Amino acid sequence: MAKRHSSHIPLSEALSEFIQENKLQKGMDKVDAKEAWIKLMGNGVNNYTSAVELKNETLYVSLSSSVLREELSLGKTKIIKMINEELGKELVKKLVLR
């Protein structure tokens, strides 16, 4: 359980401390990666996206369209760069489209 502070602290600081103390950063990174994919790819790609999952610096994306999968595979390095910029850290090293 977190220690009580006698002074007032901002909510963002309290939440980040809670995440750090309870070792929840990996789970938060997974959620952030999924949200970044949805935001960056837009409705066109998201309509064909069935699952987005982050495991050990690899982002696995399941697509229902083989044509779209092939098209996106040509720009994997650019997509990885865009997602990492959106997240503000080097979280995704590899992208697997399936």
MDTraj code that builds the backbone (N, CA, C; nanometers):
import mdtraj as md
import numpy as np

residues = "MET ALA LYS ARG HIS SER SER HIS ILE PRO LEU SER GLU ALA LEU SER GLU PHE ILE GLN GLU ASN LYS LEU GLN LYS GLY MET ASP LYS VAL ASP ALA LYS GLU ALA TRP ILE LYS LEU MET GLY ASN GLY VAL ASN ASN TYR THR SER ALA VAL GLU LEU LYS ASN GLU THR LEU TYR VAL SER LEU SER SER SER VAL LEU ARG GLU GLU LEU SER LEU GLY LYS THR LYS ILE ILE LYS MET ILE ASN GLU GLU LEU GLY LYS GLU LEU VAL LYS LYS LEU VAL LEU ARG".split()
xyz = np.array([
    [0.0836, -0.1172, 0.0000],
    [0.0000, 0.0000, 0.0000],
    [0.0888, 0.1244, 0.0000],
    [0.0454, 0.2267, -0.0708],
    [0.1235, 0.3494, -0.0828],
    [0.1285, 0.4243, 0.0504],
    [0.2365, 0.4980, 0.0675],
    [0.2518, 0.5779, 0.1876],
    [0.1637, 0.7019, 0.1773],
    [0.1167, 0.7470, 0.2899],
    [0.0365, 0.8700, 0.2927],
    [0.1306, 0.9897, 0.2973],
    [0.0942, 1.0889, 0.2185],
    [0.1711, 1.2132, 0.2188],
    [0.0950, 1.3163, 0.3005],
    [0.1676, 1.3913, 0.3811],
    [0.1026, 1.4924, 0.4633],
    [0.0689, 1.6166, 0.3809],
    [0.1412, 1.6383, 0.2717],
    [0.1141, 1.7544, 0.1871],
    [0.0280, 1.7125, 0.0669],
    [-0.0279, 1.8119, 0.0029],
    [-0.1102, 1.7863, -0.1149],
    [-0.0192, 1.7691, -0.2367],
    [-0.0525, 1.6698, -0.3196],
    [0.0227, 1.6485, -0.4435],
    [-0.0762, 1.6412, -0.5590],
    [-0.0310, 1.6760, -0.6792],
    [-0.1206, 1.6697, -0.7954],
    [-0.1654, 1.5256, -0.8233],
    [-0.2844, 1.5121, -0.8795],
    [-0.3406, 1.3799, -0.9088],
    [-0.2521, 1.3022, -1.0057],
    [-0.1971, 1.3706, -1.1062],
    [-0.1112, 1.3017, -1.2038],
    [0.0113, 1.2408, -1.1365],
    [0.0664, 1.3134, -1.0396],
    [0.1828, 1.2623, -0.9672],
    [0.1448, 1.1422, -0.8805],
    [0.0281, 1.1505, -0.8182],
    [-0.0196, 1.0397, -0.7346],
    [-0.0450, 0.9153, -0.8188],
    [-0.1044, 0.9334, -0.9365],
    [-0.1313, 0.8188, -1.0242],
    [-0.0025, 0.7559, -1.0763],
    [0.0932, 0.8392, -1.1164],
    [0.2194, 0.7829, -1.1658],
    [0.2939, 0.7099, -1.0554],
    [0.2857, 0.7611, -0.9331],
    [0.3474, 0.6925, -0.8191],
    [0.2780, 0.5587, -0.7927],
    [0.1452, 0.5574, -0.8018],
    [0.0677, 0.4353, -0.7826],
    [0.1041, 0.3306, -0.8882],
    [0.1154, 0.3729, -1.0129],
    [0.1517, 0.2827, -1.1233],
    [0.2913, 0.2245, -1.0999],
    [0.3833, 0.3101, -1.0570],
    [0.5212, 0.2656, -1.0345],
    [0.5303, 0.1683, -0.9167],
    [0.4626, 0.1991, -0.8075],
    [0.4715, 0.1139, -0.6885],
    [0.4057, -0.0217, -0.7089],
    [0.3014, -0.0271, -0.7896],
    [0.2294, -0.1524, -0.8119],
    [0.2722, -0.2245, -0.9394],
    [0.3788, -0.1756, -1.0014],
    [0.4363, -0.2381, -1.1215],
    [0.3319, -0.2583, -1.2309],
    [0.2599, -0.1514, -1.2635],
    [0.1549, -0.1568, -1.3648],
    [0.1968, -0.0951, -1.4985],
    [0.3225, -0.0539, -1.5104],
    [0.3656, 0.0178, -1.6301],
    [0.3544, -0.0671, -1.7563],
    [0.3837, -0.1970, -1.7483],
    [0.3733, -0.2836, -1.8655],
    [0.2304, -0.2860, -1.9192],
    [0.1343, -0.2974, -1.8293],
    [-0.0056, -0.2981, -1.8700],
    [-0.0482, -0.1653, -1.9293],
    [0.0012, -0.0575, -1.8720],
    [-0.0309, 0.0756, -1.9249],
    [0.0297, 0.0934, -2.0633],
    [0.1508, 0.0404, -2.0836],
    [0.2155, 0.0477, -2.2149],
    [0.1345, -0.0273, -2.3202],
    [0.0784, -0.1420, -2.2832],
    [-0.0042, -0.2197, -2.3765],
    [-0.1258, -0.1396, -2.4193],
    [-0.1907, -0.0763, -2.3240],
    [-0.3092, 0.0043, -2.3540],
    [-0.2706, 0.1247, -2.4400],
    [-0.1594, 0.1899, -2.4049],
    [-0.1145, 0.3065, -2.4805],
    [-0.0789, 0.2706, -2.6242],
    [-0.0157, 0.1548, -2.6449],
    [0.0212, 0.1116, -2.7796],
    [-0.1036, 0.0866, -2.8644],
    [-0.2028, 0.0241, -2.8053],
    [-0.3271, -0.0016, -2.8773],
    [-0.3971, 0.1291, -2.9144],
    [-0.4019, 0.2222, -2.8210],
    [-0.4638, 0.3524, -2.8478],
    [-0.3869, 0.4295, -2.9544],
    [-0.2540, 0.4200, -2.9529],
    [-0.1722, 0.4882, -3.0535],
    [-0.2005, 0.4318, -3.1928],
    [-0.2142, 0.2987, -3.2042],
    [-0.2471, 0.2355, -3.3325],
    [-0.3811, 0.2886, -3.3845],
    [-0.4807, 0.2893, -3.2981],
    [-0.6146, 0.3346, -3.3371],
    [-0.6111, 0.4805, -3.3819],
    [-0.5396, 0.5635, -3.3076],
    [-0.5332, 0.7064, -3.3396],
    [-0.4586, 0.7326, -3.4705],
    [-0.3456, 0.6647, -3.4881],
    [-0.2607, 0.6916, -3.6044],
    [-0.3133, 0.6303, -3.7343],
    [-0.3766, 0.5163, -3.7269],
    [-0.4193, 0.4468, -3.8479],
    [-0.5517, 0.4981, -3.9032],
    [-0.6355, 0.5540, -3.8202],
    [-0.7622, 0.6096, -3.8688],
    [-0.8675, 0.5024, -3.8937],
    [-0.9867, 0.5476, -3.9332],
    [-1.1010, 0.4580, -3.9498],
    [-1.0814, 0.3541, -4.0594],
    [-1.0170, 0.3905, -4.1679],
    [-0.9992, 0.2983, -4.2798],
    [-0.9290, 0.1701, -4.2405],
    [-0.8198, 0.1829, -4.1690],
    [-0.7423, 0.0656, -4.1256],
    [-0.8092, -0.0005, -4.0056],
    [-0.8640, 0.0792, -3.9156],
    [-0.9243, 0.0237, -3.7937],
    [-1.0462, -0.0625, -3.8227],
    [-1.1152, -0.0385, -3.9341],
    [-1.2283, -0.1234, -3.9710],
    [-1.1839, -0.2669, -4.0000],
    [-1.0598, -0.2827, -4.0440],
    [-1.0068, -0.4156, -4.0764],
    [-0.9156, -0.4710, -3.9669],
    [-0.8985, -0.3970, -3.8576],
    [-0.8141, -0.4411, -3.7463],
    [-0.8987, -0.5177, -3.6454],
    [-0.8605, -0.6420, -3.6187],
    [-0.9370, -0.7221, -3.5232],
    [-0.8711, -0.7289, -3.3856],
    [-0.7384, -0.7143, -3.3782],
    [-0.6694, -0.7187, -3.2486],
    [-0.5354, -0.6469, -3.2573],
    [-0.5006, -0.5790, -3.1478],
    [-0.3703, -0.5125, -3.1345],
    [-0.3164, -0.5507, -2.9977],
    [-0.1945, -0.6088, -2.9972],
    [-0.1384, -0.6561, -2.8710],
    [0.0118, -0.6296, -2.8678],
    [0.0599, -0.5794, -2.7553],
    [0.2022, -0.5535, -2.7354],
    [0.2607, -0.6603, -2.6444],
    [0.3639, -0.7295, -2.6956],
    [0.4352, -0.8305, -2.6163],
    [0.5849, -0.8127, -2.6381],
    [0.6570, -0.7860, -2.5306],
    [0.8036, -0.7777, -2.5358],
    [0.8560, -0.6932, -2.6514],
    [0.8157, -0.5689, -2.6576],
    [0.8609, -0.4725, -2.7580],
    [0.8182, -0.5080, -2.9005],
    [0.7258, -0.6022, -2.9164],
    [0.6725, -0.6384, -3.0473],
    [0.5228, -0.6111, -3.0478],
    [0.4780, -0.5357, -3.1485],
    [0.3365, -0.5041, -3.1614],
    [0.2756, -0.6008, -3.2631],
    [0.1808, -0.6825, -3.2160],
    [0.1117, -0.7782, -3.3017],
    [-0.0226, -0.7186, -3.3415],
    [-0.0461, -0.7087, -3.4718],
    [-0.1711, -0.6524, -3.5223],
    [-0.2379, -0.7551, -3.6124],
    [-0.3609, -0.7924, -3.5791],
    [-0.4375, -0.8868, -3.6611],
    [-0.5285, -0.8079, -3.7542],
    [-0.5146, -0.8349, -3.8829],
    [-0.5939, -0.7662, -3.9854],
    [-0.6783, -0.8672, -4.0610],
    [-0.8000, -0.8272, -4.0978],
    [-0.8888, -0.9176, -4.1704],
    [-0.8723, -0.9061, -4.3214],
    [-0.7929, -0.8118, -4.3675],
    [-0.7727, -0.7926, -4.5113],
    [-0.6277, -0.8235, -4.5482],
    [-0.6089, -0.9225, -4.6347],
    [-0.4736, -0.9588, -4.6773],
    [-0.4112, -0.8500, -4.7641],
    [-0.4930, -0.7797, -4.8389],
    [-0.4431, -0.6710, -4.9237],
    [-0.3886, -0.5578, -4.8366],
    [-0.4644, -0.5213, -4.7339],
    [-0.4213, -0.4165, -4.6415],
    [-0.2960, -0.4599, -4.5659],
    [-0.2907, -0.5859, -4.5258],
    [-0.1739, -0.6392, -4.4552],
    [-0.0482, -0.6233, -4.5409],
    [-0.0589, -0.6570, -4.6674],
    [0.0548, -0.6455, -4.7591],
    [0.0951, -0.4995, -4.7789],
    [-0.0047, -0.4127, -4.7919],
    [0.0205, -0.2698, -4.8114],
    [0.0908, -0.2091, -4.6890],
    [0.0439, -0.2439, -4.5695],
    [0.1050, -0.1911, -4.4478],
    [0.2437, -0.2492, -4.4230],
    [0.2671, -0.3724, -4.4681],
    [0.3981, -0.4348, -4.4459],
    [0.5092, -0.3602, -4.5197],
    [0.4724, -0.2880, -4.6242],
    [0.5724, -0.2098, -4.6975],
    [0.6220, -0.0895, -4.6172],
    [0.5429, -0.0432, -4.5226],
    [0.5806, 0.0734, -4.4430],
    [0.5975, 0.0445, -4.2958],
    [0.6433, -0.0763, -4.2614],
    [0.6561, -0.1159, -4.1209],
    [0.7458, -0.0219, -4.0409],
    [0.8621, 0.0135, -4.0952],
    [0.9554, 0.0977, -4.0202],
    [0.8954, 0.2355, -3.9933],
    [0.8217, 0.2885, -4.0899],
    [0.7574, 0.4185, -4.0712],
    [0.6471, 0.4103, -3.9656],
    [0.5711, 0.3020, -3.9669],
    [0.4640, 0.2827, -3.8682],
    [0.5229, 0.2717, -3.7285],
    [0.6314, 0.1950, -3.7130],
    [0.6974, 0.1798, -3.5831],
    [0.7452, 0.3161, -3.5328],
    [0.8055, 0.3941, -3.6222],
    [0.8554, 0.5261, -3.5853],
    [0.7406, 0.6172, -3.5416],
    [0.6292, 0.6146, -3.6158],
    [0.5136, 0.6984, -3.5824],
    [0.4538, 0.6598, -3.4470],
    [0.4433, 0.5303, -3.4209],
    [0.3864, 0.4835, -3.2932],
    [0.4766, 0.5233, -3.1769],
    [0.6067, 0.5062, -3.1923],
    [0.6996, 0.5434, -3.0855],
    [0.6980, 0.6942, -3.0595],
    [0.6838, 0.7742, -3.1654],
    [0.6737, 0.9192, -3.1480],
    [0.5461, 0.9548, -3.0736],
    [0.4377, 0.8871, -3.1059],
    [0.3101, 0.9116, -3.0390],
    [0.3179, 0.8753, -2.8907],
    [0.3881, 0.7661, -2.8596],
    [0.4011, 0.7205, -2.7218],
    [0.5043, 0.8010, -2.6429],
    [0.5959, 0.8658, -2.7145],
    [0.6980, 0.9454, -2.6477],
    [0.8161, 0.8653, -2.5960],
    [0.8238, 0.7369, -2.6352],
    [0.9374, 0.6535, -2.5951],
    [0.9497, 0.5368, -2.6914],
    [1.0698, 0.4751, -2.6927],
    [1.0963, 0.3615, -2.7807],
    [1.0362, 0.2353, -2.7200],
    [0.9088, 0.2161, -2.7428],
    [0.8378, 0.1033, -2.6832],
    [0.8254, -0.0131, -2.7822],
    [0.8030, 0.0199, -2.9105],
    [0.7836, -0.0828, -3.0130],
    [0.9108, -0.0935, -3.0960],
    [0.9683, -0.2126, -3.0999],
    [1.0885, -0.2378, -3.1807],
    [1.0556, -0.3153, -3.3077],
    [0.9472, -0.3929, -3.3033],
    [0.9117, -0.4799, -3.4146],
    [0.7609, -0.4787, -3.4329],
    [0.7157, -0.4880, -3.5584],
    [0.5737, -0.4898, -3.5907],
    [0.5419, -0.6182, -3.6679],
    [0.4465, -0.6959, -3.6176],
    [0.4045, -0.8193, -3.6835],
    [0.2602, -0.8028, -3.7263],
    [0.2381, -0.8094, -3.8563],
    [0.1029, -0.8003, -3.9120],
    [0.0564, -0.9404, -3.9447],
    [-0.0577, -0.9802, -3.8892],
    [-0.1064, -1.1151, -3.9154],
    [-0.2543, -1.1143, -3.9446],
])
top = md.Topology()
chain = top.add_chain()
for i, resn in enumerate(residues, 1):
    res = top.add_residue(resn, chain, resSeq=i)
    for name in ("N", "CA", "C"):
        top.add_atom(name, md.element.get_by_symbol(name[0]), res)
traj = md.Trajectory(xyz[None], top)
